[in-house]
Amino acid sequence: MQTRVYCLYRVSTVKQVDFNDANEPDLPMQRNACHSFADRMGWSIIHEEQETGVSGFKVSADQRDKLQLIKKCAAQGEFDVLLVFMFDRIGRKADETPFVVEWLPETEFGSGVYGKESSGLTAMSTLC
């Protein structure tokens, strides 16, 4: 069975957002890096969420709608891996972010979070 991947893209300020041809917010650098990594791993991206203008430090995980949706989907077994451009896209709170990772499914790689700076997790250095 192919690895099912959810992606989460986040930027803290609206100034960091690009807009596509349909004038919809887009984070192409994060999206392209995650797609490239998933392709190299032979994984299938089945869903993408993005948070634009959401601080990973000022806003707690409990108050982030997209993160709560991902938590719900993880509990229902809808995906195998949460792929992020950098581990801090999940959050920047030292007393909270590690517990967010505990929501995610266990995979053959360990915890199902992948990102450029997620030390201790397999295959991270190859993302970018």
Phi, psi and omega in degrees: 000137181286145180291124180269127188240133166257141176246144174233124176244140181211141168227150186280332183231153178296334179297340181272000186267136169264163177236136181280185183299334179269012180062030176263144179298139182215149177235073191296325181297313179293315181299312182297318179296317180293319178296317179298315180296314180300319178299314180297326181277349183077025182266158179247116175282118183253347180199144178228139173233148174221145177244119180248126181074032180242115179288131176281355178252316184281334184251122182288158180302324180295338182258004181258107185304315183294321179292324177293323175297317179297319178301314180298315181294324177297317180296331180271001178071029184281345179213165181256326185223136168261117182256126178232153180296314175221148183305327181288355174291336176288319179171166182238014181263115183298331181268004183231313187305317178301330179284332175298319180300328181295341177291336194275157183292151172279140178231178177297344180267358186105220179297144186277034178245133179229132179195162187305318186247027180272083184302142178089353179254142185294143169074009185290323185293347181268358183298311182244000000 
